[in-house]
Amino acid sequence: MPAFALPRFGVAGLRVFVTFVVKDRVKVVPDRQMMGENGGTVGKIGLIVVAFVPLAVSTGAIARIADAQSHVPDVRFVATPPEVVDAMLTAAKVTSADIVYDLGSGDGRIVIAAAKKYGARGVGIEINPQLVAESNASARAAGVSHLVQFIQGDLFTADFSAATVVALYLGPSLNERIKPRLVRELRPGTRVVSHVYDMLGWTADERVDVDGRWVFLWTMPAKK
């Protein structure tokens, strides 16, 4: 018999082998319990095959986890200066009645500032798990963890329909990608505020120059 070739065995041997796999996973079974119709023993080779089963499952799970964690972010995190954060929240007229969503929330500073200064609730969507952990720690340190939460997720698939204010610091192409979802999913009257980057084809309700950094504000219109 060639090396590593499995011997042929009949239904009876297969039944015992399957029972062995399901019930015991890895257990030394006497060869006489693994006899096939043709008299061939499969005990030792059966043990080798079964031993590989959990290994295959484990490596498959590891591969899936690695794939999820290796997703390249669509935008690199660059912190928004505090004075621009203030200008964005002021332009959006944030109050304690608002729910502020930051899409690509980075270190969480916009959502935390909205909660700390205005008492607003907030949600940050961020794909980087380290930044999510840092944001939640910063919220606890600022005493606003009861008002805000930070979620690891993709801003292009996350649910932000509950927002009354949406903060963005993305880029021209990413603004174009997210724009259809803003139109489709945000309620009329929701304010969208963007740091630096305009929305092609949208007329801003307000444009604010903060030492050369532009802040744009739009209000979502009534549904047609």
TISE-618665 format. One record per atom (N, C-alpha, C): y, x, z. Coordinates in steps of 0.02 Angstrom, whole numbers, padded with zeros to 5 digits, always signed. Each point is the difference from the previous one (the first is absolute). Example, Ala and Ser with C-alpha at 12.3 -4.5 7.8 and 13.67 -1.06 7.14 Angstrom:
BEGIN
-00284+00660+00390
+00059-00045+00000
+00060+00045+00000
+00053-00018-00036
+00059+00042+00003
+00055-00039+00037
***
This chain:
BEGIN
-00060+00043+00000
+00060-00043+00000
+00062+00044+00000
+00051-00013-00043
+00061+00040-00001
+00037-00005+00066
+00038+00051+00016
+00039-00001+00063
+00048-00058+00000
+00005-00033+00058
+00045-00057+00013
-00018-00063-00037
-00057-00002-00035
-00020-00061-00034
-00033-00047+00049
+00020-00063-00002
-00029-00050+00045
-00068-00022-00027
-00052-00005+00042
-00064-00024-00023
+00002-00074-00015
-00045-00022-00042
-00004-00071-00016
-00038-00036+00056
+00025-00058+00019
-00036-00040+00049
+00010-00073-00016
-00048-00041+00021
-00001-00070-00018
+00044-00042+00045
-00007-00067-00007
+00042-00048+00037
-00010+00008+00074
-00062+00010+00022
-00013+00006+00072
+00036+00060+00029
-00005+00057-00035
+00035+00059+00023
+00075-00010-00001
+00026-00034-00052
+00072-00013-00005
+00023-00043+00058
-00040-00050+00019
+00018-00045+00055
+00007+00039+00065
-00047+00044+00012
+00003+00040+00061
+00060+00046-00002
+00011+00030-00057
+00056+00046-00007
+00067-00035+00011
+00009-00060-00030
+00062-00038+00009
+00009-00019+00073
-00054-00022+00033
+00004-00017+00071
+00022+00061+00040
-00028+00056-00018
+00017+00063+00034
+00075+00015-00007
+00027-00010-00061
+00071+00015-00012
+00044-00048+00038
-00014-00065-00002
+00045-00050+00029
-00002+00002+00075
-00060+00005+00029
-00006-00007+00072
+00014+00065+00038
-00023+00055-00026
+00003+00062+00039
+00045+00053-00029
+00021-00007-00062
+00043+00047-00035
-00030+00070-00003
-00003+00037+00054
-00031+00066-00001
-00049+00005+00057
-00064-00001-00017
-00053+00003+00050
-00062+00030-00032
-00032+00046+00036
-00061+00030-00027
-00057-00050+00008
-00028-00019-00057
-00055-00049-00001
-00063+00035-00023
-00056-00009+00033
-00062+00032-00022
-00014-00016-00072
-00027+00049-00035
-00012-00008-00072
-00045-00059-00015
-00046-00015+00044
-00047-00055-00016
+00036-00067-00003
+00059-00006+00031
+00037-00062-00002
+00040-00007-00064
+00002+00052-00039
+00040+00000-00061
-00043+00008-00062
-00063-00022+00004
-00047+00008-00055
+00012-00052-00053
+00000+00020-00063
+00006-00047-00054
-00069-00021-00025
+00001-00043-00050
-00063-00025-00026
-00042+00056-00031
+00033+00051-00025
-00035+00054-00033
-00019+00056+00049
+00013-00012+00064
-00021+00049+00049
+00049+00056+00012
+00058+00001-00037
+00048+00053+00010
+00041-00011+00063
+00015+00053+00035
+00042-00006+00060
+00073+00009-00019
+00044-00041+00033
+00071+00006-00014
+00039+00012+00065
-00036+00014+00054
+00033+00006+00065
+00054+00053+00002
-00017+00063-00020
+00048+00054+00006
+00058-00009-00049
-00018-00017-00062
+00053-00009-00050
+00042-00061+00017
-00034-00053+00027
+00038-00060+00020
+00051+00018+00053
-00019+00044+00047
+00046+00021+00052
+00060+00036-00030
-00012+00042-00050
+00055+00036-00031
+00048-00048-00034
-00027-00049-00037
+00042-00048-00036
+00041-00040+00049
-00032-00025+00054
+00036-00041+00048
+00053+00041+00035
-00014+00063+00013
+00050+00042+00032
+00063+00006-00042
-00009-00004-00067
+00058+00005-00044
+00040-00064-00003
-00028-00057+00020
+00035-00064-00007
+00064-00002+00041
-00003+00014+00066
+00063-00001+00038
+00049+00053-00024
-00025+00057-00025
+00044+00051-00026
+00039-00026-00060
-00035-00036-00045
+00032-00027-00059
+00053-00051+00019
-00016-00043+00049
+00047-00051+00022
+00061+00034+00030
-00012+00051+00042
+00055+00034+00034
+00046+00034-00050
-00028+00035-00049
+00042+00035-00048
+00038-00050-00043
-00030-00058-00014
+00035-00051-00038
+00060-00027+00038
-00009-00012+00064
+00054-00025+00041
+00056+00051+00005
-00020+00063+00009
+00050+00054+00005
+00040+00005-00065
-00034-00008-00056
+00035+00004-00065
+00051-00055-00006
-00017-00062+00023
+00047-00055-00004
+00061+00012+00044
-00012+00026+00060
+00056+00015+00045
+00045+00053-00030
-00030+00053-00027
+00039+00054-00029
+00041-00025-00059
-00029-00045-00040
+00036-00026-00057
+00061-00040+00022
-00009-00040+00053
+00056-00041+00024
+00056+00044+00028
-00019+00055+00034
+00050+00042+00031
+00032+00048-00050
-00030+00009-00059
+00027+00046-00049
+00046-00034-00049
+00015-00065+00010
+00045-00036-00045
+00069+00033+00002
+00026+00019-00057
+00064+00034-00003
+00055-00052+00006
+00047+00008+00048
+00055-00048+00008
+00041-00005-00063
+00027-00060-00013
+00041-00010-00060
+00069+00032+00007
+00021+00011+00062
+00065+00030+00011
-00005+00047+00060
+00034+00057-00004
+00000+00048+00055
+00051-00021+00052
-00017+00005+00063
+00045-00021+00053
+00060+00048+00006
+00059-00030-00005
+00063+00035+00013
+00039-00043+00049
+00019+00028+00056
+00033-00039+00053
+00068-00025-00022
+00015-00063+00018
+00066-00028-00012
+00047+00021+00057
+00057+00027-00016
+00047+00021+00053
+00021-00059+00044
+00011+00012+00064
+00017-00054+00047
+00060-00042-00023
+00051+00032-00030
+00059-00038-00021
-00017-00047-00058
-00049+00020-00041
-00021-00044-00054
-00042-00057+00027
-00042+00014+00049
-00038-00053+00034
+00047-00053+00027
+00053+00021+00033
+00049-00047+00028
+00033-00040-00055
+00017+00033-00056
+00033-00035-00056
-00047-00051-00031
-00064+00016-00005
-00048-00046-00029
-00007-00063+00043
-00005+00010+00065
-00009-00057+00045
+00064-00041+00004
+00058+00033-00003
+00064-00035+00001
+00008-00041-00064
-00016+00030-00057
+00006-00036-00064
-00044-00061-00002
-00061+00006+00029
-00047-00056+00001
+00016-00052+00053
+00050+00015+00042
+00021-00045+00054
-00060-00019+00044
-00036+00050+00023
-00060-00011+00041
+00019-00029+00068
-00039-00048+00023
+00009-00030+00066
-00068-00004+00034
+00001-00025+00061
-00062-00007+00038
-00047-00052-00030
+00026-00041-00045
-00042-00051-00033
-00039+00028-00059
+00013+00061-00019
-00030+00029-00060
-00067+00033+00012
-00038+00004-00054
-00062+00040-00003
+00011+00051-00055
+00007+00062+00020
+00016+00054-00047
-00064+00036-00020
-00013+00001-00065
-00056+00038-00027
+00027+00062-00035
-00029+00057+00016
+00016+00062-00035
-00061+00020-00041
+00007+00000-00066
-00056+00015-00044
+00001+00075-00016
-00047+00036+00031
+00001+00073-00001
+00042+00023+00058
-00022-00017+00061
+00043+00005+00059
+00006+00071+00028
-00039+00048-00025
+00008+00069+00023
-00008+00007+00075
+00051+00027+00034
-00004+00009+00072
+00021-00061+00040
+00014-00055-00036
+00014-00064+00034
+00071-00011+00023
+00045+00045-00018
+00067-00003+00029
+00040-00062-00017
-00009-00029-00060
+00039-00059-00019
-00022-00061+00041
-00065-00011+00005
-00026-00056+00038
+00016+00007+00074
-00007+00061+00026
+00015+00012+00071
+00074-00011+00014
+00044+00023-00045
+00072-00009+00010
+00018-00074-00002
-00032-00038-00045
+00014-00072-00003
-00019-00036+00064
-00056+00022+00029
-00023-00030+00063
+00045+00021+00059
+00016+00064+00002
+00038+00027+00056
+00072-00024+00000
+00032-00003-00058
+00071-00017-00004
+00012-00075-00003
-00045-00036-00035
+00012-00071-00011
-00052-00046+00032
-00053+00028+00025
-00053-00042+00029
-00043-00033-00052
+00002+00026-00062
-00040-00030-00054
-00073+00021+00007
-00044-00043-00024
-00070+00019-00007
-00009+00039-00064
-00052+00040-00004
-00008+00040-00060
-00071+00023-00011
-00014+00015-00064
-00065+00026-00021
+00012+00057-00049
-00033+00056+00013
+00003+00056-00047
-00067+00007-00035
+00002+00006-00065
-00060+00012-00041
+00003+00071-00024
-00050+00039+00019
-00001+00072-00016
-00071+00022-00015
-00010+00038-00053
-00068+00020-00020
-00025+00061+00038
+00046+00039+00028
-00019+00061+00035
-00018-00016+00072
-00064+00009+00021
-00019-00019+00068
+00035+00041+00054
+00017+00062-00015
+00035+00041+00050
+00070-00029+00013
+00035-00020-00053
+00066-00030+00008
-00004-00067+00036
-00053-00038-00012
-00010-00063+00035
-00007+00013+00075
-00041+00049+00018
-00009+00017+00071
+00065+00023+00031
+00038+00042-00036
+00064+00024+00025
+00049-00058+00009
+00000-00047-00047
+00046-00057+00004
-00015-00043+00061
-00064-00014+00011
-00019-00041+00058
+00018+00036+00065
-00008+00066+00002
+00019+00038+00059
+00076-00003+00010
+00038+00005-00053
+00073-00003+00004
+00023-00069+00024
-00035-00052-00024
+00017-00068+00022
-00011-00009+00075
-00055+00029+00025
-00013-00004+00072
+00054+00038+00038
+00018+00059-00025
+00050+00040+00034
+00069-00034+00001
+00014-00039-00054
+00064-00035-00005
-00001-00067+00037
-00058-00019+00026
-00005-00062+00037
+00000-00063-00043
-00020+00007-00063
+00000-00058-00045
-00069-00015-00029
-00052+00027+00030
-00067-00010-00028
-00022-00073+00003
+00033-00040+00042
-00015-00072+00002
+00032-00038-00058
+00045+00033-00035
+00035-00033-00056
-00024+00024-00068
-00029+00060-00003
-00016+00029-00065
-00073+00022-00003
-00024+00007-00060
-00067+00028-00011
+00000+00039-00066
-00042+00050-00002
-00006+00041-00060
-00072-00002-00023
-00008-00013-00065
-00066-00012-00029
-00013+00050-00055
-00059+00030+00002
-00019+00044-00055
-00022-00043-00059
+00034+00006-00056
-00017-00040-00058
+00041+00020-00060
-00018-00029-00056
+00033+00013-00064
+00054-00052-00009
+00062+00022-00009
+00056-00047-00005
-00006-00046-00061
-00041+00020-00049
-00007-00042-00060
-00053-00054+00008
-00037+00001+00054
-00050-00052+00012
+00010-00035+00068
+00040+00029+00044
+00010-00029+00067
+00037-00066-00005
-00013-00043+00049
+00033-00065+00003
+00066+00008+00037
+00056-00013-00033
+00066+00004+00033
+00038-00066-00008
-00037-00054-00013
+00032-00065-00014
+00037-00029+00060
-00015+00024+00060
+00034-00025+00060
+00069+00031+00010
+00018+00049-00040
+00062+00036+00010
+00061-00044-00012
+00052+00013+00040
+00067-00027-00016
+00046+00055-00024
-00020+00063+00015
+00035+00059-00026
-00053+00050-00022
+00009+00029-00060
-00045+00052-00025
+00041+00063-00013
-00022+00056+00029
+00033+00064-00009
-00041+00043-00047
+00034+00035-00045
-00033+00043-00050
+00034+00067-00004
-00040+00052-00009
+00025+00065-00020
-00055+00030-00043
-00003-00022-00062
-00056+00017-00043
+00022+00045-00058
+00018-00031-00055
+00020+00037-00059
+00005-00049-00057
+00031+00018-00057
+00010-00047-00055
-00065-00032-00025
-00051+00041-00014
-00062-00028-00028
-00037-00043+00052
+00001+00021+00063
-00034-00039+00052
+00038-00065+00016
+00066+00002-00004
+00038-00062+00007
-00019-00050-00054
-00010+00025-00061
-00020-00044-00055
-00069-00029+00013
-00044+00039+00029
-00068-00024+00014
-00001-00053+00054
+00042+00009+00051
-00001-00046+00057
+00042-00063-00014
+00045+00004-00048
+00047-00055-00013
-00034-00067-00014
-00052-00003-00042
-00032-00065-00013
-00029-00032+00064
-00026+00041+00045
-00027-00027+00062
+00056-00025+00045
+00056+00033+00001
+00057-00023+00039
+00022-00069-00024
+00005-00007-00065
+00021-00065-00029
-00051-00054+00014
-00063+00017-00006
-00053-00049+00007
-00014-00020+00072
+00005+00047+00047
-00026-00012+00067
+00053-00010+00055
+00061+00023-00012
+00051-00007+00051
+00033-00069-00004
+00018-00025+00057
+00032-00066+00003
+00074+00005-00019
+00029-00054-00027
+00071+00001-00015
+00041+00017+00061
+00051+00041-00010
+00042+00021+00056
-00020+00066+00032
-00061+00023-00016
-00022+00065+00026
+00044+00055-00030
+00021+00047+00043
+00042+00055-00023
-00042+00061-00015
+00015+00032-00055
-00034+00062-00019
+00052+00055-00001
-00012+00053+00036
+00048+00055+00005
-00035+00065-00019
+00032+00038-00044
-00031+00061-00027
+00046+00060+00011
-00029+00054+00021
+00035+00063+00008
-00003+00039-00065
+00057+00018-00028
+00009+00042-00060
-00013-00037-00065
-00058-00034-00005
-00023-00024-00066
+00015-00073-00012
+00029-00014-00059
+00018-00067-00022
-00062-00036-00027
+00008-00063-00014
-00052-00040-00033
+00025-00017-00070
-00035+00024-00050
+00019-00011-00070
+00003-00075-00014
+00058-00024-00026
+00006-00070-00018
+00022-00045+00056
+00004+00025+00061
+00024-00040+00057
+00073+00019+00015
+00040-00050+00013
+00069+00013+00020
+00004+00000+00076
+00021+00056+00027
+00001+00006+00073
+00054-00044+00031
-00017-00031+00056
+00050-00038+00037
+00050+00047+00033
-00024+00059+00016
+00043+00049+00033
-00024+00070-00016
+00048+00045-00008
-00015+00071-00011
+00042+00039+00050
-00034+00042+00039
+00035+00038+00053
-00011+00075-00012
+00055+00037+00000
-00003+00072-00007
+00003+00032+00069
-00055+00034+00019
-00002+00033+00065
-00002+00076-00013
+00060+00029-00003
+00006+00072-00013
-00040+00022-00061
+00006-00039-00054
-00033+00017-00062
-00070-00029-00009
-00025-00033+00052
-00064-00034-00004
+00012-00075-00007
-00028-00029-00052
+00012-00071-00013
-00051-00044+00034
+00025-00056+00025
-00042-00053+00028
+00013-00063-00041
-00055-00031-00023
+00006-00061-00041
-00030-00059+00037
+00033-00057-00005
-00024-00061+00033
-00006-00056-00051
-00057-00035+00001
-00010-00061-00040
-00025-00056+00045
+00015-00061-00019
-00026-00059+00036
-00044-00039-00049
-00061-00014+00022
-00046-00035-00045
+00024-00071-00014
+00003-00019-00063
+00026-00066-00018
-00053-00055+00010
+00022-00061-00009
-00046-00057+00005
-00052+00006-00057
-00060-00024+00015
-00053+00001-00051
+00018-00047-00057
-00015+00022-00061
+00013-00042-00058
-00057-00049-00011
***
